[in-house]
Amino acid sequence: MSEFLSALSEHAFLQTALLAGLLASLGCGVIGTFVVVKRIAFMAGGIAHSVLGGMGAALYYGFDPLLGALLAAILSALLIGTVRLFWKMQEDTLIGALWAIGMAVGILFIAKTPGYATDLMSFLFGNILLVPTRELWFMAGLDLVLMLTVALFYRQFLAVTFDEEFARLRGVPVTFFYLLLLCLVAVTVVLLIQVVGLILVIALLTLPAAIAGHYVHSLGGMMVIATLLGGLFTSLGLGLSYGPDLPAGPTMILLAGGVYVLSALLSRFLTWRGALRQATRA
Amino acid sequence: MFAHTLPPSPFDHGEDASVIPPEAERPEAPVILVRDLSFSYGDSLVLEQVNLSITPGEFVGLVGPNAGGKSTLLKLILGLLAPQTGQIRVLGQPPRQVTRRIGYVPQFPSFPRDFPISVEQAVAMGRLGIGPMLGWQRAADRDAARRALEEVEALDLARRRIGTLSGGQLQRVLLARALAGEPEILILDEPTANIDQRVESDVFDLLAVLNRRLTILLVSHDIAFISDYVSRVACLNRTLIYHGTDAVNAETIQQLYGGHVRLVAHRHSR
């Protein structure tokens, strides 16, 4: 770890990586909270994985893969959201199908693009050490879009995540805000792909918010704590992986996953002890 | 299910003009008007030729067996479903355009109980659609939420998390959420199905007070209990018949439920 800290001041790519992690955690804290309380982790997983189709196509046709990822993520968010709203019968099967189709399309494109192997690995598992500086600006721009949208329509997003039926009765355009929320999830997925890759996106999108949910009981509080936890996991994961030369993404995820499991056990224990105390007092 | 086994006779006359009082007897235009409404889910006809007219200030109890179409009729009046045949007017307009002027209390909360939200915030959501669209909850909305909580005698719950409430407390909070939007009509779907009898009478006493300024439509399966409070009972089992509370007798109940219901003795206090 100390090795990492001294290297951090020398190497610009480490500073860029650290910044990328922090930028990503803003998205994972704010949007991740919605994903957790609305229980749409499976849909978020579908969006994340089908993004490979867009990245593969962009690579094949010579565009920036992140731009392809953004377009594919939004398209897949709209498709998956429409399925969820209007085709409830086989929701999970259809989302699973979109998930797989997106990945298959991506892999076909990448296979037909020369020099695919390294790209595929960094799409799937991320490579935070290779984030170019200009991509930091792209990430900051996405963060800005996320924050602005959530701040402007906070009450509508709260209403749609809390109680769709009641929101509809109060004249909130539920379908619009539901799809918009999924588009924000899509943007967050693209933010996180740089850091941990599309396979592990779902972990950073859910675990920090879920841990926060063990201890705070307001949406805003969860967002703040989850953002801080996201920043902690990405920074600490980067630092821990540097010395032994481990891949950074999986290190971050193991860290987040380990803390989540411990926290779940702890909050379970606290609930149990609270109930016991109430019972013995009675 | 019941609908198919019932003898048709009691309902045949239910759709004639006598159901909607003639113009002369109505001093004010109806707040809810349902005319020749039929609705089916797929093959099963849930509502058949329903006519209903509710005048301002009334407290109408809608009773009937499970699967008799009560909740479907409410959803149609709320504009959550569109009528297939017939017409619905709420405050003189199609339901979708006036839902914001209706306060709705659902039978079951349609939100997860572990949602991280305080009672006050949840009640303030009843203010959506009032005031500017953008931004955070405003002080005015919080004040309105607190007033509504005070009105249902639940102001002490304001800071509590929604998941920690008992059934009776939650019912009051849902009522407060409906009141926070300053509605002209209050529609309640089985508001006391999940709470004990003592709390049930508290809720009804509260509704009696609210009825002084609001028109109320309330769905219940408990015909005996609600007839103490409501000004009129409408009985729905696919088709609709209704009468004043005095006319709810053993025969009506037998027609409605097919004779398997004990009649609970009750007094008519008004």
Interface residues (C-beta under 8 A of the other chain):
Chain A: V37 R39 A151 L152 F153 Y154 R155 Q156 L158 A159 T161 F162 D163 E164 E165 F166 A167 R168 L169 R170 G171 V172 G213 V216 H217 S218 L219 G221 M222
Chain B: L78 G79 L80 T99 R100 I102 Y104 P106 P109 S110 F111 P112 F115 P116 I117 S118 Q121 A122 M125 G126 L128 G129 M133 L134 G135 W136 Q137 R161 R177 G181
